[in-house]
Amino acid sequence: LGPTFIKVGQLFSTRIDIVPKEYIESLKLLQDNVPPFSGDLAVEIIERELGKPIDELYDDFNRTSLAAASLGQVHVAKVNGKEVAIKVQRQHLRELFAVDLGQLRQLAAFADAVDVTSEGGLMDKNTKRDWVSVYEENKRLLYEEIDYIHEQESCDRFRNNFNNRKFRHIKAPMTYPELTTDKVMTMEYLPGIKITDVEEIEKAGLSPVDISTKSAEAFLEQLCRHGFFHSDPHPGNLAVEKGPNGDATIIFYDFGMMDSFGPVQRKGLVDFFFAVYYDANVKDACDALERLGMLRSGPDIDRIAVERVGQDFIDRFQSTLKTEADWENDLSEDEKKKINRSRRAQLGEEFLSMNEDTPFIFPPTWTFVFRAFFSLDGIGKTLNPKYDLTRIMMPYLKELLDLKDGNALTTTLLRLGKRVGLRPVDINMLVTQPRRVARVEDTISRLEQGEFKLRTRSLEVERQNQRSNLVLKNIFSAVLATMMLQTGVIFSTVGRNLAYSTPAARSFFVVAAIMGIRVPYGVLQVNKLDKYNSKYGVKS
């Protein structure tokens, strides 16, 4: 595979909403380790990009690469006595991307046309998919990753975001803009211990448990406060060193794959965390998901079904959190099946409604958030067998009070007001209550007079209609096949002396065969629908 398909495959390993689990596990194995190109070619590229001989640019340049990948390789050099790392991009990548991405664009359009879905995926039928949008997002990230000027700016922004006392243990390389182009990047050389090398970390006198907590808090800070986050924090992009105070310092590398979201999405994320963790309020959680662009709104969405399923999730989440029991992912397969059967028996109608309405959307940005969470979870469990990112978030969220409503005091007062019924919304409700009652009375009166018509949705009737349509199609195919067969027999027996009777008879037999084949296929569709409904404890 060329670099385009390797990178696209790696990106698709994050798309849990559209790619089945079995494929994701295989795509995660894709590696972009390739043989390095020669040091002489690296020097040629650097001199062409920076416009000077290598000896004038660097005091010393090591022509043997430190590391190589599908998009480029790294060399070590010295500038003014300081060690630097130089990323050199492979030649002709943009031309190669243009050809490969053109083919992928056609595949994406085809996938949209045939409505490819991910049966058995995390979101399954209740999530809308747009393959062309997925393609556009991957294309944007691929071109950003080979723009080293963009990476240099991202590295500086990331470092400045963590330039405060609380996160002095987070480190990113200094960059050299004057020695950087879109194909060559010069930055501070920061060697360290690989973050998953527990043995070396302990030899250095550092605490793996402390490092696991610091890495999680650093990522939560990126999401909730900065709105600018590292999309690929795998073990190769994180290292550890002993800081000046003897504690662990975490070093981040490779800022080619960064992403961001605005204040609205950032506040939506904080609101969602508070709604799930502290308030256990499903309405607030759904409102936050709408602001995040992950839950559709409109008359075609059964919000009540979404909230009922959401409340079940929050109840189970809170129960696990308080009792410190195992999460469902850690249970055995038999226990998971038992829980799923119980849940479907209680919420079968709601699940069917959600599968029909597809209320969820999976914005591309959030795929990289989940990817980062999965990477950090793997790192954390390597460093600390008892690592639980969900529980680590609890104390951290208390520090985000100032983000929820503008400042911590406002949030505290609003939460107190909610308990005693003195929030602005409660006071407004009290003042406007007479008008609201009058409006309800007016609406009821107009209903009695026939001015309004109620529109209701019966899921049972919808399912019966769906099954009836399939049965009617089968009956139509069977009747038509019988008629064509009888007509063909008549032409081949009684009417065999008529002109063109033989070709006509053959034509009727062919149509009868086609319609006859559709009957068993239709029966299979009916059986499939019955099994699907019974899976959710609902009779067809």
C-alpha positions as CSV (number, residue, x, y, z in Angstrom):
1,L,0.0,0.0,0.0
2,G,1.1,3.5,-0.7
3,P,1.2,6.3,1.9
4,T,-2.3,7.6,0.9
5,F,-4.0,4.2,1.5
6,I,-2.0,3.5,4.7
7,K,-3.0,6.9,6.2
8,V,-6.6,6.6,5.1
9,G,-6.8,3.1,6.6
10,Q,-5.4,4.4,9.8
11,L,-8.0,7.2,9.8
12,F,-10.8,4.7,9.1
13,S,-9.7,2.7,12.2
14,T,-11.2,5.6,14.2
15,R,-14.6,5.5,12.4
16,I,-16.4,3.3,14.9
17,D,-19.7,4.6,13.5
18,I,-19.3,3.4,10.0
19,V,-16.8,0.5,10.1
20,P,-17.6,-2.9,11.7
21,K,-15.6,-3.8,14.8
22,E,-13.8,-6.7,13.0
23,Y,-12.4,-4.3,10.3
24,I,-11.4,-1.7,12.9
25,E,-9.2,-4.2,14.7
26,S,-7.5,-5.1,11.5
27,L,-7.0,-1.5,10.4
28,K,-5.4,-0.7,13.7
29,L,-2.6,-3.0,12.7
30,L,-1.7,-0.9,9.7
31,Q,1.8,0.5,10.1
32,D,3.6,3.1,8.1
33,N,7.1,2.0,8.9
34,V,9.0,2.0,5.6
35,P,12.7,2.0,4.7
36,P,14.3,5.5,4.9
37,F,15.4,7.4,1.8
38,S,19.1,8.2,1.6
39,G,20.7,11.0,3.7
40,D,22.0,12.6,0.5
41,L,18.5,12.9,-0.9
42,A,17.4,14.4,2.5
43,V,20.2,17.0,2.2
44,E,19.1,17.8,-1.4
45,I,15.5,18.4,-0.3
46,I,16.6,20.6,2.7
47,E,18.9,22.7,0.6
48,R,16.3,23.1,-2.2
49,E,13.6,24.1,0.4
50,L,15.7,26.5,2.5
51,G,17.7,27.9,-0.3
52,K,21.2,27.4,1.3
53,P,23.9,24.8,1.6
54,I,23.4,22.4,4.5
55,D,26.7,23.6,6.2
56,E,25.3,27.2,6.3
57,L,22.0,26.0,7.7
58,Y,23.2,23.7,10.5
59,D,26.4,23.4,12.5
60,D,26.3,19.6,12.2
61,F,23.9,17.3,10.3
62,N,23.6,13.6,10.8
63,R,22.8,12.0,7.4
64,T,21.5,8.8,9.1
65,S,17.8,9.2,9.8
66,L,16.6,8.8,13.4
67,A,13.2,7.5,12.3
68,A,11.3,6.9,9.0
69,A,7.6,6.7,8.1
70,S,5.5,6.7,4.9
71,L,5.3,10.6,4.8
72,G,8.8,11.5,5.8
73,Q,11.8,10.9,8.1
74,V,13.6,12.7,10.9
75,H,17.3,13.7,11.1
76,V,19.2,15.1,14.0
77,A,21.4,18.2,13.6
78,K,22.8,21.2,15.6
79,V,22.0,24.9,15.5
80,N,24.0,27.3,17.6
81,G,25.2,24.4,19.7
82,K,21.6,23.1,20.4
83,E,20.4,19.7,19.1
84,V,17.4,19.9,16.8
85,A,15.3,17.4,15.0
86,I,14.5,18.0,11.3
87,K,11.5,16.4,9.6
88,V,12.0,15.9,5.9
89,Q,9.0,15.1,3.7
90,R,9.2,12.4,1.0
91,Q,9.1,13.7,-2.6
92,H,6.0,13.9,-4.8
93,L,3.5,13.2,-2.0
94,R,1.0,15.8,-3.2
95,E,0.9,14.4,-6.7
96,L,0.4,10.9,-5.3
97,F,-2.4,12.1,-3.0
98,A,-4.2,13.8,-5.9
99,V,-4.3,10.5,-7.9
100,D,-5.3,8.2,-5.0
101,L,-7.8,10.6,-3.4
102,G,-9.5,11.0,-6.8
103,Q,-10.2,7.2,-6.8
104,L,-11.4,7.3,-3.2
105,R,-13.8,10.2,-4.0
106,Q,-15.5,7.9,-6.5
107,L,-15.7,5.1,-4.0
108,A,-17.3,7.5,-1.4
109,A,-19.9,8.6,-3.9
110,F,-20.7,5.0,-4.8
111,A,-21.0,4.1,-1.1
112,D,-23.5,7.0,-0.6
113,A,-25.4,5.9,-3.6
114,V,-25.9,2.3,-2.4
115,D,-26.4,3.4,1.2
116,V,-23.6,1.3,2.8
117,T,-24.3,0.8,6.5
118,S,-22.3,-0.7,9.3
119,E,-24.4,-3.5,10.8
120,G,-23.1,-4.4,14.3
121,G,-21.1,-1.1,14.6
122,L,-21.2,1.0,17.7
123,M,-24.0,3.3,16.4
124,D,-25.5,0.7,14.0
125,K,-28.8,1.8,12.3
126,N,-29.6,4.8,14.5
127,T,-26.7,6.8,13.1
128,K,-26.7,8.7,9.8
129,R,-23.7,8.2,7.6
130,D,-22.3,10.5,4.9
131,W,-19.3,8.8,3.1
132,V,-18.5,11.9,1.0
133,S,-18.2,14.0,4.2
134,V,-15.9,11.3,5.6
135,Y,-13.8,11.5,2.5
136,E,-13.6,15.3,2.6
137,E,-12.5,15.2,6.3
138,N,-9.8,12.6,5.6
139,K,-8.6,14.6,2.6
140,R,-8.3,17.8,4.8
141,L,-6.4,16.0,7.5
142,L,-4.0,14.3,5.0
143,Y,-3.1,17.6,3.3
144,E,-2.7,19.3,6.7
145,E,-0.4,16.5,7.8
146,I,2.0,17.2,4.9
147,D,2.0,20.9,5.4
148,Y,4.9,21.4,7.9
149,I,4.3,25.1,8.2
150,H,0.8,24.3,9.6
151,E,2.4,21.7,11.9
152,Q,4.9,24.2,13.2
153,E,2.1,26.7,14.0
154,S,0.1,23.9,15.7
155,C,3.1,22.9,17.8
156,D,3.6,26.5,19.0
157,R,-0.1,26.9,19.7
158,F,-0.2,23.6,21.7
159,R,2.9,24.6,23.7
160,N,1.5,28.1,24.5
161,N,-1.8,26.6,25.6
162,F,0.0,24.6,28.3
163,N,2.3,27.5,29.3
164,N,0.9,27.8,32.9
165,R,1.9,26.7,36.4
166,K,-0.7,23.9,36.7
167,F,0.5,22.1,33.5
168,R,4.2,22.9,33.7
169,H,4.7,19.1,33.4
170,I,3.5,19.2,29.8
171,K,6.2,19.9,27.2
172,A,6.3,20.4,23.4
173,P,9.3,21.2,21.2
174,M,10.4,24.7,20.5
175,T,10.3,25.4,16.7
176,Y,12.5,27.3,14.3
177,P,10.2,29.1,11.8
178,E,13.2,30.5,9.8
179,L,14.3,26.9,9.2
180,T,10.8,25.6,8.3
181,T,8.9,25.3,5.0
182,D,5.9,23.2,4.0
183,K,8.3,20.2,3.3
184,V,11.0,20.7,6.0
185,M,10.5,21.4,9.7
186,T,13.1,22.2,12.3
187,M,12.3,21.8,16.0
188,E,14.0,21.3,19.4
189,Y,15.2,17.7,19.9
190,L,13.6,16.3,23.0
191,P,14.5,12.7,23.7
192,G,12.6,10.9,26.4
193,I,11.4,7.5,27.7
194,K,8.6,5.9,25.7
195,I,5.4,6.5,27.7
196,T,4.5,2.8,27.8
197,D,8.0,1.6,28.8
198,V,7.1,1.0,32.5
199,E,10.4,-0.6,33.4
200,E,12.5,2.4,32.2
201,I,10.0,4.8,33.8
202,E,10.4,3.0,37.2
203,K,14.2,2.9,36.8
204,A,14.1,6.7,36.4
205,G,12.3,7.0,39.7
206,L,9.0,8.1,38.2
207,S,5.5,6.9,39.0
208,P,3.6,5.2,36.2
209,V,0.3,5.8,38.0
210,D,1.0,9.5,38.2
211,I,1.9,9.6,34.5
212,S,-1.3,7.9,33.6
213,T,-3.4,10.5,35.5
214,K,-1.4,13.4,34.1
215,S,-1.8,12.2,30.5
216,A,-5.6,11.9,30.9
217,E,-5.9,15.4,32.5
218,A,-3.8,16.9,29.8
219,F,-6.2,15.6,27.1
220,L,-9.3,16.7,29.0
221,E,-7.7,20.1,29.3
222,Q,-7.2,20.2,25.5
223,L,-10.8,19.3,24.9
224,C,-12.6,21.3,27.5
225,R,-10.5,24.5,27.8
226,H,-8.4,24.8,24.7
227,G,-10.8,23.3,22.1
228,F,-7.6,22.4,20.3
229,F,-6.4,18.8,20.7
230,H,-3.8,16.3,19.6
231,S,-5.7,13.8,17.4
232,D,-3.1,11.0,17.5
233,P,-1.7,10.6,21.0
234,H,-0.4,7.0,20.5
235,P,2.7,5.8,22.5
236,G,5.0,6.8,19.7
237,N,4.0,10.4,20.0
238,L,4.4,10.6,23.8
239,A,7.5,10.4,26.0
240,V,8.5,11.0,29.6
241,E,11.4,12.7,31.3
242,K,12.3,13.6,34.8
243,G,11.4,17.3,35.4
244,P,13.3,19.8,37.5
245,N,11.3,19.1,40.6
246,G,11.8,15.3,40.2
247,D,8.3,14.6,38.9
248,A,7.4,13.3,35.5
249,T,7.2,15.6,32.5
250,I,5.2,14.4,29.5
251,I,6.6,15.3,26.1
252,F,4.2,15.5,23.1
253,Y,5.5,15.0,19.5
254,D,4.1,15.1,16.0
255,F,1.5,17.9,15.6
256,G,0.6,17.2,12.0
257,M,-2.8,15.7,13.0
258,M,-4.5,18.3,15.3
259,D,-8.1,19.3,15.3
260,S,-10.3,22.0,17.0
261,F,-13.8,23.1,17.7
262,G,-15.4,26.3,18.8
263,P,-16.7,27.7,22.1
264,V,-20.3,26.4,21.4
265,Q,-19.1,22.8,21.0
266,R,-16.7,23.2,24.0
267,K,-19.5,24.4,26.2
268,G,-21.7,21.6,24.9
269,L,-19.1,19.0,25.9
270,V,-18.8,20.5,29.4
271,D,-22.6,20.6,29.7
272,F,-22.8,17.0,28.6
273,F,-20.2,15.9,31.2
274,F,-22.1,17.7,34.0
275,A,-25.5,16.4,32.9
276,V,-24.2,12.8,32.9
277,Y,-21.8,12.9,35.9
278,Y,-23.4,15.3,38.4
279,D,-27.0,16.1,37.5
280,A,-28.0,12.8,35.9
281,N,-30.4,14.9,33.7
282,V,-31.1,13.3,30.4
283,K,-32.8,16.4,28.9
284,D,-29.7,18.5,29.6
285,A,-27.5,15.7,28.1
286,C,-29.6,15.5,24.9
287,D,-29.6,19.4,24.6
288,A,-25.8,19.3,24.9
289,L,-25.6,16.6,22.2
290,E,-27.6,18.8,19.9
291,R,-25.2,21.7,20.4
292,L,-22.3,19.2,19.7
293,G,-24.0,18.3,16.4
294,M,-24.3,14.7,17.5
295,L,-28.1,14.6,17.9
296,R,-30.5,15.7,15.1
297,S,-33.6,17.8,15.9
298,G,-36.8,18.2,14.1
299,P,-40.3,16.8,13.8
300,D,-39.0,13.5,12.3
301,I,-37.1,12.7,15.5
302,D,-38.7,10.8,18.4
303,R,-37.0,12.8,21.1
304,I,-39.0,10.9,23.8
305,A,-37.5,7.6,22.7
306,V,-34.0,9.1,22.7
307,E,-34.5,10.4,26.2
308,R,-35.8,7.2,27.5
309,V,-32.8,5.2,26.2
310,G,-30.5,8.0,27.4
311,Q,-32.0,7.9,30.9
312,D,-31.4,4.1,31.0
313,F,-27.8,4.8,30.1
314,I,-27.4,7.5,32.7
315,D,-29.0,5.4,35.4
316,R,-26.7,2.5,34.7
317,F,-23.7,4.8,34.5
318,Q,-24.4,6.4,37.8
319,S,-25.0,3.0,39.5
320,T,-21.7,1.7,38.3
321,L,-19.9,4.9,39.2
322,K,-21.3,4.9,42.8
323,T,-20.8,1.2,43.5
324,E,-17.4,1.0,41.8
325,A,-18.6,-2.1,39.9
326,D,-17.2,-3.3,36.6
327,W,-18.2,-1.4,33.4
328,E,-20.2,-3.4,30.9
329,N,-17.2,-3.6,28.5
330,D,-15.3,-5.5,31.2
331,L,-18.1,-8.1,31.7
332,S,-18.1,-11.5,30.2
333,E,-20.0,-12.1,26.9
334,D,-22.8,-14.0,28.7
335,E,-23.3,-11.2,31.2
336,K,-23.4,-8.7,28.3
337,K,-26.0,-10.7,26.4
338,K,-28.1,-11.0,29.6
339,I,-28.1,-7.2,30.1
340,N,-28.9,-6.6,26.4
341,R,-31.8,-8.9,26.5
342,S,-33.2,-7.2,29.6
343,R,-32.7,-3.8,28.1
344,R,-34.4,-4.7,24.8
345,A,-37.3,-6.1,26.7
346,Q,-37.8,-2.8,28.5
347,L,-36.9,-0.4,25.7
348,G,-37.7,-2.4,22.6
349,E,-40.1,0.1,21.2
350,E,-37.6,3.0,21.8
351,F,-34.8,1.1,20.1
352,L,-36.9,0.4,17.0
353,S,-38.0,4.0,16.8
354,M,-34.4,5.2,17.0
355,N,-33.3,2.8,14.3
356,E,-36.1,4.1,12.1
357,D,-35.4,7.8,12.7
358,T,-31.6,7.7,12.8
359,P,-31.4,10.5,15.3
360,F,-27.6,10.5,15.8
361,I,-24.9,12.0,13.6
362,F,-21.2,11.4,14.0
363,P,-19.3,14.6,13.2
364,P,-15.8,13.7,11.8
365,T,-14.1,15.8,14.5
366,W,-15.5,13.6,17.3
367,T,-14.1,10.5,15.7
368,F,-10.6,11.8,16.5
369,V,-11.7,12.6,20.0
370,F,-12.8,9.0,20.5
371,R,-9.6,7.8,18.8
372,A,-7.5,9.8,21.3
373,F,-9.6,8.5,24.2
374,F,-9.0,4.9,23.0
375,S,-5.2,5.5,22.7
376,L,-5.0,7.2,26.1
377,D,-7.0,4.3,27.6
378,G,-4.5,1.8,26.2
379,I,-1.6,3.9,27.5
380,G,-3.2,4.3,30.9
381,K,-3.9,0.6,31.4
382,T,-0.3,-0.2,30.5
383,L,0.9,2.2,33.1
384,N,-1.7,1.4,35.7
385,P,-3.8,-1.9,35.7
386,K,-6.5,-0.1,37.7
387,Y,-6.7,2.9,35.3
388,D,-10.2,4.2,34.8
389,L,-10.5,7.3,32.7
390,T,-14.2,7.7,33.6
391,R,-13.4,8.0,37.3
392,I,-10.3,10.2,36.7
393,M,-12.7,12.7,35.1
394,M,-14.7,13.2,38.3
395,P,-12.3,15.4,40.2
396,Y,-11.2,17.2,37.1
397,L,-14.7,18.2,36.2
398,K,-15.0,20.2,39.4
399,E,-12.3,22.5,38.0
400,L,-14.5,23.3,35.0
401,L,-17.3,25.1,36.8
402,D,-16.1,28.4,35.3
403,L,-16.7,27.0,31.8
404,K,-20.3,25.9,32.3
405,D,-22.0,29.2,32.8
406,G,-19.2,31.8,32.3
407,N,-17.7,31.6,35.8
408,A,-17.7,29.3,38.8
409,L,-19.8,31.6,41.0
410,T,-22.7,31.8,38.4
411,T,-22.7,28.0,38.1
412,T,-22.7,27.5,41.8
413,L,-25.6,29.9,42.3
414,L,-27.6,28.3,39.5
415,R,-27.1,24.8,40.9
416,L,-28.1,26.0,44.3
417,G,-31.1,27.8,42.8
418,K,-32.1,24.7,41.0
419,R,-32.3,22.8,44.3
420,V,-34.5,25.4,46.0
421,G,-36.5,26.4,42.9
422,L,-35.1,30.0,42.6
423,R,-33.3,29.9,39.2
424,P,-34.2,32.7,36.7
425,V,-36.1,30.1,34.7
426,D,-38.1,29.1,37.8
427,I,-39.0,32.7,38.6
428,N,-40.0,33.3,35.0
429,M,-42.2,30.2,35.1
430,L,-44.0,31.6,38.2
431,V,-44.6,35.0,36.6
432,T,-45.8,33.6,33.3
433,Q,-47.9,30.7,34.7
434,P,-51.3,32.5,34.3
435,R,-50.6,33.2,30.7
436,R,-49.5,29.6,30.1
437,V,-52.7,28.2,31.7
438,A,-54.8,30.5,29.5
439,R,-53.0,29.4,26.4
440,V,-53.6,25.7,27.3
441,E,-57.3,26.4,27.9
442,D,-57.5,28.2,24.5
443,T,-55.8,25.2,22.8
444,I,-58.2,22.7,24.4
445,S,-61.2,24.8,23.4
446,R,-60.1,25.0,19.8
447,L,-59.5,21.2,19.8
448,E,-63.1,20.7,21.0
449,Q,-64.4,23.0,18.2
450,G,-62.5,21.0,15.6
451,E,-60.0,23.7,14.6
452,F,-57.0,21.5,15.3
453,K,-56.3,17.9,14.3
454,L,-54.1,15.7,16.4
455,R,-51.3,13.9,14.6
456,T,-50.2,10.7,16.3
457,R,-47.6,8.1,15.6
458,S,-48.3,4.5,16.2
459,L,-45.2,2.3,16.1
460,E,-47.3,-0.8,16.1
461,V,-49.2,0.2,13.0
462,E,-46.0,1.2,11.3
463,R,-44.5,-2.2,11.9
464,Q,-47.7,-3.9,10.8
465,N,-47.8,-1.8,7.6
466,Q,-44.1,-2.6,6.9
467,R,-44.7,-6.3,7.3
468,S,-48.0,-6.1,5.3
469,N,-46.2,-4.4,2.4
470,L,-43.7,-7.2,2.2
471,V,-46.4,-9.9,2.3
472,L,-48.4,-8.1,-0.4
473,K,-45.3,-7.9,-2.6
474,N,-44.8,-11.6,-2.2
475,I,-48.5,-12.3,-3.0
476,F,-48.3,-10.1,-6.1
477,S,-45.1,-11.9,-7.3
478,A,-46.7,-15.3,-6.7
479,V,-49.9,-14.4,-8.5
480,L,-48.0,-12.8,-11.4
481,A,-45.7,-15.8,-11.7
482,T,-48.7,-18.1,-11.8
483,M,-50.4,-16.0,-14.5
484,M,-47.3,-15.8,-16.7
485,L,-46.7,-19.6,-16.3
486,Q,-50.3,-20.3,-17.3
487,T,-50.1,-18.0,-20.3
488,G,-46.9,-19.6,-21.4
489,V,-48.5,-23.1,-21.1
490,I,-51.5,-21.9,-23.2
491,F,-49.2,-20.5,-25.9
492,S,-47.1,-23.7,-26.0
493,T,-50.2,-26.0,-26.2
494,V,-53.5,-24.6,-27.4
495,G,-51.9,-21.7,-29.3
496,R,-48.9,-23.4,-30.6
497,N,-50.1,-22.9,-34.2
498,L,-50.3,-19.2,-33.8
499,A,-47.5,-17.0,-35.3
500,Y,-44.6,-16.3,-32.8
501,S,-46.2,-18.6,-30.3
502,T,-42.9,-20.2,-29.3
503,P,-41.0,-17.0,-28.6
504,A,-44.0,-15.6,-26.7
505,A,-44.3,-18.8,-24.6
506,R,-40.6,-18.6,-23.8
507,S,-40.9,-14.9,-22.8
508,F,-43.8,-15.7,-20.4
509,F,-41.8,-18.6,-18.9
510,V,-38.8,-16.3,-18.3
511,V,-41.0,-13.7,-16.6
512,A,-42.7,-16.4,-14.5
513,A,-39.3,-17.7,-13.5
514,I,-38.1,-14.2,-12.4
515,M,-41.3,-13.5,-10.5
516,G,-41.1,-17.0,-9.0
517,I,-37.6,-16.4,-7.7
518,R,-38.8,-13.2,-5.9
519,V,-41.2,-15.2,-3.8
520,P,-38.7,-17.1,-1.6
521,Y,-36.5,-13.9,-1.4
522,G,-39.6,-12.0,-0.1
523,V,-40.3,-14.8,2.4
524,L,-36.7,-14.4,3.7
525,Q,-37.3,-10.6,4.0
526,V,-40.4,-11.2,6.1
527,N,-38.6,-13.7,8.3
528,K,-35.7,-11.3,8.7
529,L,-38.0,-8.5,9.8
530,D,-39.7,-10.8,12.3
531,K,-36.4,-11.8,13.8
532,Y,-35.3,-8.2,13.9
533,N,-38.5,-7.2,15.8
534,S,-38.3,-10.1,18.2
535,K,-34.7,-9.2,19.0
536,Y,-36.2,-6.1,20.7
537,G,-39.0,-8.0,22.4
538,V,-41.6,-6.8,19.9
539,K,-44.1,-8.9,18.0
540,S,-44.7,-8.1,14.3
